[in-house]
């Protein structure tokens, strides 16, 4: 009898190993959105703001109607009502509470174990960007998929460094569209690229400081739509099955990919991996802020026009609203649980707000930028400014400088004297006009490279290594914590 049982068990295990994996579940964004609502027992959501000014549901751009209807949560008050008075209390008590809220209710949880990424340099080219000789590497991050071979993920990354650099250089990594998507946009909107201005590109401005730059394509890690949630990184770890309500959304998957890119930079001798900044615009501004908040290895961030679900206060009625993010076109960015705040609950019921996402970046420097209301009002520049102001107490607690004012500044006024910075430019929905101001701000924040045109100081101290590793373990980012 024992022998028969052993044979049966062995045969069952062998059968399980040889059976092909179940194909990914195929759902449209509308079907998955409805599935999420059903899990939350929600029958309807409130409509988001409409970009058409003639619509009865048009977005509000009247400041007199924009003020938050409820008090912002206190970043330095524990859930039990006690005040946070020491840095130790922030790191060990309050910060984990805020992270838990974002994980469970807003952005979703990254799995405790994620597949290893094996990086491959597929080409190395000597070229010129403007007048500067550079070396550009095209790199692919092959995500280990033996646990579910039906889904393949290759993270796309490009790294450019000055050819005459005598050592590792600081660098900025931009979250950006793929070349194909950029070409399609340029064809559809011919004036879009010209709106960026005719001066040096941001890459050329970075090179002029002796830094390098990188571009990371987030959609190579996770598609930017709801129907892709059973594919990409999220689908891979879920073996093609739909998400649970607190599973990670696309913003966290994009941020996870940025952290894996930073893993690669730590192995590349041309990069000073302790001095890597991150930048993103619009939806990628949201993802860059999430990456900065969750990965203490990033030294500085430029967060451009990130708006709702980024640096903009949820509790403000100006421009884009929570109903837009919770709809079928953007819900995939967030955890499933987020939808309930556009159903039976409201923004005022959120246990946190955007100022606390900025606060999670402390004590590292963050620059928040946007354009004028005419052209970029959807992202609510003032709402992001107010969030930056409300993150200030955390920076001060950690021995850093806040924004320096509570008064919304005139347009084109740079606020860059502290460790949180802000500027609203007079252009539209573009990061280009704020790059020079950001680089001035960053000049005192990141150690300048050895071949820089202007010398700087050693910059800000980032989070101590052991604290940083503990935070990464706390967030489930075991790979980066090694």
DRENDO-1510 file (C-alpha; in Angstrom, 1 decimal, always signed):
<recs>
REC; n; res; u; v; w
REC; 1; UNK; +0.0; +0.0; +0.0 .
REC; 2; UNK; +2.8; +2.4; +0.9 .
REC; 3; UNK; +4.5; +1.7; -2.5 .
REC; 4; UNK; +1.3; +2.4; -4.3 .
REC; 5; UNK; +0.9; +5.7; -2.5 .
REC; 6; UNK; +4.5; +6.7; -3.2 .
REC; 7; UNK; +4.0; +5.9; -6.9 .
REC; 8; UNK; +0.7; +7.9; -7.0 .
REC; 9; UNK; +2.2; +10.9; -5.3 .
REC; 10; UNK; +5.2; +10.8; -7.6 .
REC; 11; UNK; +3.0; +10.5; -10.7 .
REC; 12; UNK; +0.9; +13.4; -9.5 .
REC; 13; UNK; +3.9; +15.6; -9.0 .
REC; 14; UNK; +5.3; +14.7; -12.4 .
REC; 15; UNK; +1.9; +15.4; -14.1 .
REC; 16; UNK; +1.8; +18.8; -12.4 .
REC; 17; UNK; +5.3; +19.6; -13.8 .
REC; 18; UNK; +4.5; +18.5; -17.3 .
REC; 19; UNK; +1.1; +20.1; -17.7 .
REC; 20; UNK; +1.2; +23.3; -19.7 .
REC; 21; UNK; +0.5; +26.5; -17.8 .
REC; 22; UNK; -3.0; +28.0; -18.0 .
REC; 23; UNK; -3.1; +30.8; -20.6 .
REC; 24; UNK; -3.6; +34.4; -19.3 .
REC; 25; UNK; -7.2; +35.5; -18.6 .
REC; 26; UNK; -8.3; +37.9; -21.4 .
REC; 27; UNK; -10.4; +40.8; -20.2 .
REC; 28; UNK; -11.1; +44.2; -21.8 .
REC; 29; UNK; -10.5; +47.2; -19.6 .
REC; 30; UNK; -14.3; +47.6; -19.2 .
REC; 31; UNK; -14.7; +44.0; -18.1 .
REC; 32; UNK; -11.8; +44.1; -15.6 .
REC; 33; UNK; -13.1; +47.5; -14.3 .
REC; 34; UNK; -16.6; +46.0; -13.7 .
REC; 35; UNK; -15.0; +42.9; -12.1 .
REC; 36; UNK; -13.2; +45.2; -9.7 .
REC; 37; UNK; -16.4; +47.1; -8.9 .
REC; 38; UNK; -18.2; +43.8; -8.3 .
REC; 39; UNK; -15.5; +42.8; -5.8 .
REC; 40; UNK; -16.0; +46.1; -4.0 .
REC; 41; UNK; -19.8; +45.8; -4.2 .
REC; 42; UNK; -20.0; +49.1; -6.0 .
REC; 43; UNK; -22.7; +49.7; -8.5 .
REC; 44; UNK; -21.7; +53.1; -9.8 .
REC; 45; UNK; -18.9; +55.7; -9.8 .
REC; 46; UNK; -19.0; +59.4; -9.9 .
REC; 47; UNK; -18.1; +60.9; -13.3 .
REC; 48; UNK; -14.7; +62.7; -13.6 .
REC; 49; UNK; -14.2; +66.2; -14.8 .
REC; 50; UNK; -14.6; +66.9; -18.5 .
REC; 51; UNK; -12.0; +68.7; -20.4 .
REC; 52; UNK; -14.6; +70.4; -22.6 .
REC; 53; UNK; -15.4; +73.8; -21.1 .
REC; 54; UNK; -18.9; +73.7; -22.6 .
REC; 55; UNK; -19.7; +70.4; -20.9 .
REC; 56; UNK; -22.1; +70.6; -17.9 .
REC; 57; UNK; -19.4; +68.5; -16.1 .
REC; 58; UNK; -16.5; +70.7; -17.1 .
REC; 59; UNK; -13.4; +70.8; -15.0 .
REC; 60; UNK; -13.3; +73.6; -12.5 .
REC; 61; UNK; -10.6; +76.3; -13.0 .
REC; 62; UNK; -12.1; +78.8; -10.6 .
REC; 63; UNK; -9.8; +79.1; -7.6 .
REC; 64; UNK; -12.7; +80.3; -5.4 .
REC; 65; UNK; -14.4; +76.9; -5.8 .
REC; 66; UNK; -11.2; +74.8; -5.4 .
REC; 67; UNK; -10.4; +74.8; -1.7 .
REC; 68; UNK; -10.3; +71.4; +0.0 .
REC; 69; UNK; -13.6; +70.5; +1.7 .
REC; 70; UNK; -11.9; +68.7; +4.5 .
REC; 71; UNK; -8.7; +69.0; +6.5 .
REC; 72; UNK; -5.6; +67.3; +5.2 .
REC; 73; UNK; -4.3; +64.3; +7.1 .
REC; 74; UNK; -1.3; +65.3; +9.3 .
REC; 75; UNK; +1.9; +63.8; +8.0 .
REC; 76; UNK; +3.4; +63.9; +11.5 .
REC; 77; UNK; +0.6; +62.4; +13.5 .
REC; 78; UNK; +0.5; +58.7; +14.2 .
REC; 79; UNK; -2.7; +56.7; +13.6 .
REC; 80; UNK; -3.2; +56.6; +17.4 .
REC; 81; UNK; -3.2; +60.4; +17.6 .
REC; 82; UNK; +0.3; +60.9; +19.0 .
REC; 83; UNK; +2.6; +63.5; +17.4 .
REC; 84; UNK; +5.8; +62.5; +15.7 .
REC; 85; UNK; +8.6; +64.5; +17.3 .
REC; 86; UNK; +11.8; +62.7; +16.3 .
REC; 87; UNK; +13.3; +61.3; +13.1 .
REC; 88; UNK; +13.4; +57.9; +14.7 .
REC; 89; UNK; +9.7; +58.0; +15.2 .
REC; 90; UNK; +9.2; +59.0; +11.6 .
REC; 91; UNK; +11.3; +56.2; +10.2 .
REC; 92; UNK; +10.1; +53.5; +12.5 .
REC; 93; UNK; +6.4; +54.4; +13.1 .
REC; 94; UNK; +4.8; +57.1; +11.0 .
REC; 95; UNK; +6.4; +56.4; +7.6 .
REC; 96; UNK; +5.4; +52.7; +7.7 .
REC; 97; UNK; +1.8; +53.7; +8.5 .
REC; 98; UNK; +1.7; +56.1; +5.4 .
REC; 99; UNK; +3.3; +53.4; +3.2 .
REC; 100; UNK; +0.7; +50.9; +4.3 .
REC; 101; UNK; -2.1; +53.3; +3.4 .
REC; 102; UNK; -0.6; +53.9; -0.1 .
REC; 103; UNK; +0.0; +50.1; -0.5 .
REC; 104; UNK; -3.5; +49.0; +0.5 .
REC; 105; UNK; -5.7; +51.9; -0.6 .
REC; 106; UNK; -4.0; +53.8; -3.4 .
REC; 107; UNK; -1.1; +52.3; -5.4 .
REC; 108; UNK; -1.2; +48.6; -4.5 .
REC; 109; UNK; +1.4; +46.2; -3.1 .
REC; 110; UNK; +4.4; +45.0; -5.0 .
REC; 111; UNK; +4.7; +41.2; -4.4 .
REC; 112; UNK; +7.1; +40.2; -1.7 .
REC; 113; UNK; +9.1; +38.2; -4.3 .
REC; 114; UNK; +9.5; +39.4; -7.8 .
REC; 115; UNK; +11.5; +37.8; -10.6 .
REC; 116; UNK; +15.1; +38.6; -11.2 .
REC; 117; UNK; +16.0; +40.9; -14.1 .
REC; 118; UNK; +19.0; +39.9; -16.2 .
REC; 119; UNK; +20.5; +42.9; -18.0 .
REC; 120; UNK; +22.1; +42.6; -21.4 .
REC; 121; UNK; +23.9; +45.4; -23.3 .
REC; 122; UNK; +22.8; +44.9; -26.9 .
REC; 123; UNK; +24.7; +47.7; -28.5 .
REC; 124; UNK; +27.3; +50.3; -27.7 .
REC; 125; UNK; +27.6; +53.4; -30.0 .
REC; 126; UNK; +30.0; +56.3; -30.1 .
REC; 127; UNK; +28.1; +59.4; -31.3 .
REC; 128; UNK; +27.5; +63.1; -30.7 .
REC; 129; UNK; +24.7; +64.9; -28.9 .
REC; 130; UNK; +25.1; +68.5; -30.0 .
REC; 131; UNK; +28.8; +69.2; -29.6 .
REC; 132; UNK; +29.5; +66.6; -27.0 .
REC; 133; UNK; +30.9; +63.2; -27.8 .
REC; 134; UNK; +29.0; +60.5; -26.0 .
REC; 135; UNK; +28.8; +56.7; -25.6 .
REC; 136; UNK; +25.3; +55.3; -25.8 .
REC; 137; UNK; +24.4; +51.8; -24.7 .
REC; 138; UNK; +21.1; +50.1; -25.6 .
REC; 139; UNK; +20.2; +47.7; -22.8 .
REC; 140; UNK; +17.5; +45.1; -22.3 .
REC; 141; UNK; +16.4; +43.8; -18.9 .
REC; 142; UNK; +15.2; +40.2; -19.4 .
REC; 143; UNK; +12.7; +39.3; -16.6 .
REC; 144; UNK; +13.1; +35.7; -15.5 .
REC; 145; UNK; +9.8; +34.0; -16.4 .
REC; 146; UNK; +10.4; +30.3; -15.7 .
REC; 147; UNK; +7.5; +30.4; -13.3 .
REC; 148; UNK; +5.1; +31.4; -16.1 .
REC; 149; UNK; +6.7; +31.1; -19.5 .
REC; 150; UNK; +3.6; +32.4; -21.4 .
REC; 151; UNK; +4.5; +36.0; -20.5 .
REC; 152; UNK; +7.8; +37.5; -21.5 .
REC; 153; UNK; +9.0; +40.9; -20.3 .
REC; 154; UNK; +12.0; +42.8; -21.6 .
REC; 155; UNK; +12.6; +46.2; -20.0 .
REC; 156; UNK; +14.0; +48.8; -22.4 .
REC; 157; UNK; +16.7; +51.1; -21.2 .
REC; 158; UNK; +19.2; +53.4; -22.9 .
REC; 159; UNK; +22.3; +54.9; -21.1 .
REC; 160; UNK; +24.4; +57.8; -22.5 .
REC; 161; UNK; +27.5; +59.1; -20.8 .
REC; 162; UNK; +30.2; +61.7; -21.9 .
REC; 163; UNK; +32.9; +60.0; -23.9 .
REC; 164; UNK; +35.6; +62.0; -22.2 .
REC; 165; UNK; +34.5; +61.3; -18.6 .
REC; 166; UNK; +37.4; +60.3; -16.4 .
REC; 167; UNK; +35.3; +58.4; -13.9 .
REC; 168; UNK; +31.7; +57.5; -12.9 .
REC; 169; UNK; +29.3; +60.4; -13.6 .
REC; 170; UNK; +26.0; +61.5; -12.0 .
REC; 171; UNK; +23.0; +61.0; -14.2 .
REC; 172; UNK; +19.3; +61.6; -14.7 .
REC; 173; UNK; +17.0; +58.9; -15.8 .
REC; 174; UNK; +13.8; +59.9; -17.6 .
REC; 175; UNK; +10.7; +57.8; -17.8 .
REC; 176; UNK; +9.6; +58.3; -21.4 .
REC; 177; UNK; +7.5; +57.0; -24.3 .
REC; 178; UNK; +9.0; +54.5; -26.8 .
REC; 179; UNK; +10.5; +55.9; -30.0 .
REC; 180; UNK; +7.5; +54.4; -31.9 .
REC; 181; UNK; +5.0; +56.2; -29.6 .
REC; 182; UNK; +7.0; +59.5; -29.9 .
REC; 183; UNK; +6.9; +59.2; -33.7 .
REC; 184; UNK; +3.2; +58.6; -33.7 .
REC; 185; UNK; +2.6; +61.6; -31.4 .
REC; 186; UNK; +4.8; +63.8; -33.6 .
REC; 187; UNK; +2.8; +62.8; -36.7 .
REC; 188; UNK; -0.6; +63.3; -35.0 .
REC; 189; UNK; +0.4; +66.5; -33.2 .
REC; 190; UNK; +3.0; +68.3; -35.4 .
REC; 191; UNK; +3.2; +71.3; -33.0 .
REC; 192; UNK; +3.9; +69.2; -29.9 .
REC; 193; UNK; +7.6; +68.9; -30.4 .
REC; 194; UNK; +8.1; +72.6; -31.3 .
REC; 195; UNK; +6.3; +73.5; -28.1 .
REC; 196; UNK; +9.4; +72.3; -26.2 .
REC; 197; UNK; +11.4; +75.2; -27.4 .
REC; 198; UNK; +14.4; +75.7; -29.7 .
REC; 199; UNK; +17.2; +75.8; -27.1 .
REC; 200; UNK; +19.3; +72.9; -25.9 .
REC; 201; UNK; +17.5; +69.7; -25.2 .
REC; 202; UNK; +17.3; +68.5; -21.6 .
REC; 203; UNK; +19.9; +65.8; -22.5 .
REC; 204; UNK; +22.3; +68.5; -23.8 .
REC; 205; UNK; +21.8; +70.6; -20.7 .
REC; 206; UNK; +22.6; +67.5; -18.5 .
REC; 207; UNK; +25.7; +66.8; -20.6 .
REC; 208; UNK; +26.9; +70.4; -20.2 .
REC; 209; UNK; +27.1; +69.7; -16.4 .
REC; 210; UNK; +29.2; +66.7; -17.1 .
REC; 211; UNK; +26.4; +64.3; -16.2 .
REC; 212; UNK; +25.0; +61.3; -18.2 .
REC; 213; UNK; +21.4; +60.5; -18.9 .
REC; 214; UNK; +19.2; +57.5; -19.4 .
REC; 215; UNK; +15.8; +56.8; -20.8 .
REC; 216; UNK; +13.6; +54.0; -19.5 .
REC; 217; UNK; +10.4; +53.0; -21.3 .
REC; 218; UNK; +7.9; +52.1; -18.6 .
REC; 219; UNK; +5.4; +50.4; -21.0 .
REC; 220; UNK; +8.1; +47.8; -21.7 .
REC; 221; UNK; +7.5; +46.6; -18.1 .
REC; 222; UNK; +3.8; +47.1; -18.0 .
REC; 223; UNK; +1.2; +48.2; -20.6 .
REC; 224; UNK; -0.7; +51.4; -20.0 .
REC; 225; UNK; -4.2; +49.9; -20.1 .
REC; 226; UNK; -6.5; +47.8; -18.1 .
REC; 227; UNK; -6.6; +44.9; -20.5 .
REC; 228; UNK; -2.9; +44.5; -20.0 .
REC; 229; UNK; -3.2; +43.8; -16.3 .
REC; 230; UNK; -3.0; +40.0; -16.9 .
REC; 231; UNK; +0.2; +40.5; -18.9 .
REC; 232; UNK; +3.5; +42.4; -18.4 .
REC; 233; UNK; +5.0; +42.3; -14.9 .
REC; 234; UNK; +1.7; +42.3; -13.1 .
REC; 235; UNK; +0.4; +39.4; -15.2 .
REC; 236; UNK; +3.7; +37.5; -14.9 .
REC; 237; UNK; +3.7; +37.5; -11.1 .
REC; 238; UNK; +0.0; +36.7; -11.1 .
REC; 239; UNK; +0.5; +33.9; -13.6 .
REC; 240; UNK; -2.0; +35.5; -16.0 .
REC; 241; UNK; -4.8; +35.9; -13.5 .
REC; 242; UNK; -6.7; +39.1; -12.6 .
REC; 243; UNK; -5.5; +41.3; -9.7 .
REC; 244; UNK; -6.6; +41.2; -6.1 .
REC; 245; UNK; -8.0; +44.5; -4.7 .
REC; 246; UNK; -4.7; +45.5; -3.1 .
REC; 247; UNK; -2.4; +44.2; -5.9 .
REC; 248; UNK; +0.0; +46.7; -7.4 .
REC; 249; UNK; -1.2; +49.0; -10.1 .
REC; 250; UNK; +0.6; +50.2; -13.2 .
REC; 251; UNK; +2.2; +53.2; -11.5 .
REC; 252; UNK; +3.9; +50.9; -9.0 .
REC; 253; UNK; +4.9; +48.5; -11.8 .
REC; 254; UNK; +6.5; +51.3; -13.7 .
REC; 255; UNK; +8.3; +52.5; -10.6 .
REC; 256; UNK; +9.5; +48.9; -9.9 .
REC; 257; UNK; +11.0; +48.9; -13.4 .
REC; 258; UNK; +12.8; +52.2; -12.6 .
REC; 259; UNK; +14.3; +50.5; -9.6 .
REC; 260; UNK; +15.5; +47.6; -11.6 .
REC; 261; UNK; +17.2; +50.1; -14.0 .
REC; 262; UNK; +18.9; +51.5; -11.0 .
REC; 263; UNK; +20.1; +48.0; -10.1 .
REC; 264; UNK; +21.8; +48.0; -13.5 .
REC; 265; UNK; +23.4; +51.4; -13.0 .
REC; 266; UNK; +24.9; +50.0; -9.8 .
REC; 267; UNK; +26.8; +47.5; -12.0 .
REC; 268; UNK; +27.9; +50.0; -14.7 .
REC; 269; UNK; +31.3; +51.6; -13.9 .
REC; 270; UNK; +30.5; +54.7; -16.0 .
REC; 271; UNK; +27.7; +55.7; -13.6 .
REC; 272; UNK; +27.9; +57.1; -10.1 .
REC; 273; UNK; +25.0; +55.1; -8.8 .
REC; 274; UNK; +24.8; +57.1; -5.6 .
REC; 275; UNK; +24.0; +60.2; -7.7 .
REC; 276; UNK; +21.2; +59.1; -9.9 .
REC; 277; UNK; +18.1; +61.4; -10.3 .
REC; 278; UNK; +14.8; +60.5; -11.8 .
REC; 279; UNK; +12.4; +62.6; -14.0 .
REC; 280; UNK; +9.0; +62.1; -15.5 .
REC; 281; UNK; +6.3; +64.2; -17.0 .
REC; 282; UNK; +2.5; +63.8; -16.7 .
REC; 283; UNK; +1.6; +60.2; -16.1 .
REC; 284; UNK; +5.3; +59.4; -16.0 .
REC; 285; UNK; +5.6; +62.2; -13.4 .
REC; 286; UNK; +3.3; +60.3; -11.2 .
REC; 287; UNK; +5.4; +57.1; -11.7 .
REC; 288; UNK; +8.7; +59.0; -11.1 .
REC; 289; UNK; +7.2; +60.4; -7.8 .
REC; 290; UNK; +6.2; +56.9; -6.8 .
REC; 291; UNK; +9.7; +55.5; -7.6 .
REC; 292; UNK; +11.3; +58.3; -5.6 .
REC; 293; UNK; +9.0; +57.7; -2.6 .
REC; 294; UNK; +9.6; +53.9; -2.5 .
REC; 295; UNK; +13.2; +53.6; -3.5 .
REC; 296; UNK; +15.6; +55.6; -1.2 .
REC; 297; UNK; +18.5; +55.0; -3.7 .
REC; 298; UNK; +17.3; +57.7; -6.0 .
REC; 299; UNK; +19.1; +60.9; -5.1 .
REC; 300; UNK; +16.8; +63.6; -6.5 .
REC; 301; UNK; +13.6; +63.9; -8.5 .
REC; 302; UNK; +12.1; +66.3; -11.1 .
REC; 303; UNK; +8.4; +65.7; -11.0 .
REC; 304; UNK; +6.7; +67.5; -13.9 .
REC; 305; UNK; +3.0; +68.1; -14.3 .
REC; 306; UNK; +2.1; +64.9; -12.4 .
REC; 307; UNK; -1.4; +66.1; -11.4 .
REC; 308; UNK; -4.1; +63.9; -9.9 .
REC; 309; UNK; -2.6; +60.6; -8.5 .
REC; 310; UNK; +0.8; +62.4; -8.5 .
REC; 311; UNK; +1.8; +65.5; -6.5 .
REC; 312; UNK; -1.7; +67.2; -6.7 .
REC; 313; UNK; -3.9; +67.2; -3.6 .
REC; 314; UNK; -6.9; +64.8; -4.1 .
REC; 315; UNK; -9.0; +67.1; -1.9 .
REC; 316; UNK; -8.8; +70.0; -4.3 .
REC; 317; UNK; -11.6; +70.6; -6.9 .
REC; 318; UNK; -9.4; +71.9; -9.7 .
REC; 319; UNK; -8.7; +70.3; -13.0 .
REC; 320; UNK; -8.6; +66.5; -13.1 .
REC; 321; UNK; -10.5; +64.7; -10.4 .
REC; 322; UNK; -10.5; +61.3; -8.7 .
REC; 323; UNK; -13.4; +60.2; -11.0 .
REC; 324; UNK; -11.1; +60.5; -14.0 .
REC; 325; UNK; -8.5; +58.3; -12.4 .
REC; 326; UNK; -11.1; +55.7; -11.3 .
REC; 327; UNK; -12.6; +55.5; -14.7 .
REC; 328; UNK; -11.9; +52.7; -17.3 .
REC; 329; UNK; -9.2; +54.7; -19.0 .
REC; 330; UNK; -6.9; +55.2; -16.0 .
REC; 331; UNK; -8.0; +52.9; -13.1 .
REC; 332; UNK; -5.2; +50.4; -14.0 .
REC; 333; UNK; -2.7; +52.9; -12.6 .
REC; 334; UNK; -4.0; +52.3; -9.1 .
REC; 335; UNK; -4.9; +49.5; -6.7 .
REC; 336; UNK; -8.4; +48.1; -7.1 .
REC; 337; UNK; -9.3; +49.4; -3.7 .
REC; 338; UNK; -8.9; +53.0; -5.0 .
REC; 339; UNK; -12.2; +52.8; -6.8 .
REC; 340; UNK; -14.2; +52.9; -3.6 .
REC; 341; UNK; -13.2; +56.5; -3.0 .
REC; 342; UNK; -15.1; +57.4; -6.2 .
REC; 343; UNK; -18.1; +55.3; -5.2 .
REC; 344; UNK; -19.6; +55.2; -1.7 .
REC; 345; UNK; -16.6; +57.2; -0.3 .
REC; 346; UNK; -15.0; +60.4; -1.5 .
REC; 347; UNK; -11.7; +62.1; -1.6 .
REC; 348; UNK; -12.4; +63.4; +1.9 .
REC; 349; UNK; -12.4; +59.8; +3.2 .
REC; 350; UNK; -8.9; +59.1; +1.9 .
REC; 351; UNK; -6.6; +58.3; +4.9 .
REC; 352; UNK; -3.7; +60.1; +3.2 .
REC; 353; UNK; -3.2; +62.7; +0.5 .
REC; 354; UNK; -0.5; +63.6; -2.1 .
REC; 355; UNK; +1.6; +65.7; +0.4 .
REC; 356; UNK; +2.4; +62.4; +2.2 .
REC; 357; UNK; +3.6; +60.8; -1.0 .
REC; 358; UNK; +6.0; +63.8; -1.4 .
REC; 359; UNK; +6.9; +63.4; +2.3 .
REC; 360; UNK; +8.0; +59.8; +1.7 .
REC; 361; UNK; +10.8; +61.2; -0.5 .
REC; 362; UNK; +12.3; +63.1; +2.5 .
REC; 363; UNK; +15.1; +64.0; +3.2 .
REC; 364; UNK; +16.1; +63.8; -0.5 .
REC; 365; UNK; +15.5; +66.9; -2.7 .
REC; 366; UNK; +12.4; +67.0; -4.9 .
REC; 367; UNK; +11.5; +69.6; -7.6 .
REC; 368; UNK; +7.9; +69.9; -8.6 .
REC; 369; UNK; +7.0; +71.8; -11.8 .
REC; 370; UNK; +4.0; +72.6; -14.0 .
REC; 371; UNK; +2.8; +74.9; -16.7 .
REC; 372; UNK; +0.3; +77.8; -16.7 .
REC; 373; UNK; -3.3; +77.2; -16.1 .
REC; 374; UNK; -4.0; +78.1; -19.7 .
REC; 375; UNK; -2.5; +75.0; -21.3 .
REC; 376; UNK; -1.7; +72.9; -18.2 .
REC; 377; UNK; -4.5; +73.7; -15.8 .
REC; 378; UNK; -5.7; +70.0; -15.8 .
REC; 379; UNK; -2.8; +69.1; -13.5 .
REC; 380; UNK; -3.5; +71.9; -11.0 .
REC; 381; UNK; -0.1; +73.6; -10.3 .
REC; 382; UNK; -1.4; +75.2; -7.1 .
REC; 383; UNK; -2.7; +71.9; -5.8 .
REC; 384; UNK; +0.8; +70.5; -6.2 .
REC; 385; UNK; +2.4; +73.6; -4.6 .
REC; 386; UNK; +0.1; +73.2; -1.6 .
REC; 387; UNK; +1.0; +69.5; -1.3 .
REC; 388; UNK; +4.7; +70.5; -1.4 .
REC; 389; UNK; +4.0; +73.0; +1.4 .
REC; 390; UNK; +2.3; +70.4; +3.5 .
REC; 391; UNK; +5.2; +67.9; +3.1 .
REC; 392; UNK; +7.5; +70.6; +4.6 .
REC; 393; UNK; +7.1; +69.6; +8.2 .
REC; 394; UNK; +8.6; +66.1; +7.5 .
REC; 395; UNK; +11.6; +67.7; +5.7 .
REC; 396; UNK; +12.1; +70.0; +8.7 .
REC; 397; UNK; +11.9; +67.2; +11.1 .
REC; 398; UNK; +14.7; +65.4; +9.2 .
REC; 399; UNK; +16.9; +68.5; +9.3 .
REC; 400; UNK; +16.2; +69.7; +5.8 .
REC; 401; UNK; +14.6; +72.9; +4.4 .
REC; 402; UNK; +11.0; +73.2; +3.3 .
REC; 403; UNK; +9.6; +75.2; +0.4 .
REC; 404; UNK; +10.2; +78.5; +2.3 .
REC; 405; UNK; +6.7; +80.0; +1.9 .
REC; 406; UNK; +3.0; +79.2; +2.2 .
REC; 407; UNK; +2.1; +81.8; -0.5 .
REC; 408; UNK; +1.6; +80.6; -4.1 .
REC; 409; UNK; +4.2; +82.4; -6.1 .
REC; 410; UNK; +3.8; +84.4; -9.3 .
REC; 411; UNK; +4.3; +82.4; -12.5 .
REC; 412; UNK; +7.9; +81.9; -13.5 .
REC; 413; UNK; +9.1; +82.4; -9.9 .
REC; 414; UNK; +11.6; +79.7; -8.9 .
REC; 415; UNK; +11.4; +78.4; -5.3 .
REC; 416; UNK; +14.7; +76.5; -5.1 .
REC; 417; UNK; +16.3; +77.6; -1.8 .
REC; 418; UNK; +15.2; +74.5; +0.1 .
REC; 419; UNK; +15.1; +70.8; -0.3 .
REC; 420; UNK; +11.6; +70.9; -1.8 .
REC; 421; UNK; +11.4; +73.1; -4.9 .
REC; 422; UNK; +8.6; +74.5; -7.1 .
REC; 423; UNK; +8.2; +76.5; -10.3 .
REC; 424; UNK; +5.3; +77.1; -12.6 .
REC; 425; UNK; +6.3; +78.1; -16.1 .
REC; 426; UNK; +4.3; +80.0; -18.6 .
REC; 427; UNK; +4.1; +77.3; -21.2 .
REC; 428; UNK; +1.7; +74.4; -21.7 .
REC; 429; UNK; +1.9; +70.7; -20.8 .
REC; 430; UNK; +5.6; +70.3; -21.2 .
REC; 431; UNK; +8.6; +69.8; -18.8 .
REC; 432; UNK; +11.1; +71.7; -21.1 .
REC; 433; UNK; +10.8; +75.2; -19.7 .
REC; 434; UNK; +11.6; +74.0; -16.1 .
REC; 435; UNK; +14.7; +72.0; -16.9 .
REC; 436; UNK; +17.2; +74.9; -16.5 .
REC; 437; UNK; +15.6; +75.8; -13.1 .
REC; 438; UNK; +15.7; +72.2; -12.0 .
REC; 439; UNK; +19.3; +71.8; -12.9 .
REC; 440; UNK; +20.2; +75.0; -11.0 .
REC; 441; UNK; +18.4; +73.4; -8.0 .
REC; 442; UNK; +20.1; +70.1; -8.5 .
REC; 443; UNK; +23.5; +71.8; -8.8 .
REC; 444; UNK; +23.7; +71.9; -5.0 .
REC; 445; UNK; +22.0; +68.6; -4.6 .
REC; 446; UNK; +24.0; +66.1; -6.6 .
REC; 447; UNK; +27.7; +66.0; -6.6 .
REC; 448; UNK; +28.9; +67.3; -9.9 .
REC; 449; UNK; +30.9; +65.0; -12.2 .
REC; 450; UNK; +34.7; +65.1; -12.5 .
REC; 451; UNK; +34.5; +66.8; -16.0 .
REC; 452; UNK; +31.8; +69.3; -15.1 .
REC; 453; UNK; +31.9; +72.8; -16.5 .
REC; 454; UNK; +31.2; +74.2; -13.1 .
REC; 455; UNK; +32.2; +72.8; -9.8 .
REC; 456; UNK; +29.6; +72.1; -7.1 .
REC; 457; UNK; +29.6; +70.9; -3.5 .
REC; 458; UNK; +29.1; +67.3; -2.3 .
REC; 459; UNK; +25.3; +67.9; -2.1 .
REC; 460; UNK; +22.7; +66.4; +0.2 .
REC; 461; UNK; +23.3; +63.3; +2.4 .
REC; 462; UNK; +20.9; +60.6; +1.2 .
REC; 463; UNK; +19.3; +58.1; +3.5 .
REC; 464; UNK; +22.0; +56.0; +5.3 .
REC; 465; UNK; +22.6; +52.7; +3.6 .
REC; 466; UNK; +21.2; +50.4; +6.3 .
REC; 467; UNK; +18.1; +52.4; +6.7 .
REC; 468; UNK; +17.7; +52.4; +3.0 .
REC; 469; UNK; +18.0; +48.6; +2.8 .
REC; 470; UNK; +15.5; +48.2; +5.6 .
REC; 471; UNK; +13.0; +50.4; +3.8 .
REC; 472; UNK; +13.4; +48.4; +0.6 .
REC; 473; UNK; +12.8; +45.2; +2.5 .
REC; 474; UNK; +9.8; +46.8; +4.1 .
REC; 475; UNK; +8.4; +47.7; +0.7 .
REC; 476; UNK; +9.0; +44.1; -0.5 .
REC; 477; UNK; +11.8; +45.2; -2.8 .
REC; 478; UNK; +14.1; +42.3; -1.8 .
REC; 479; UNK; +16.3; +42.6; -5.0 .
REC; 480; UNK; +17.2; +46.2; -4.4 .
REC; 481; UNK; +17.8; +45.6; -0.7 .
REC; 482; UNK; +20.7; +43.2; -1.3 .
</recs>
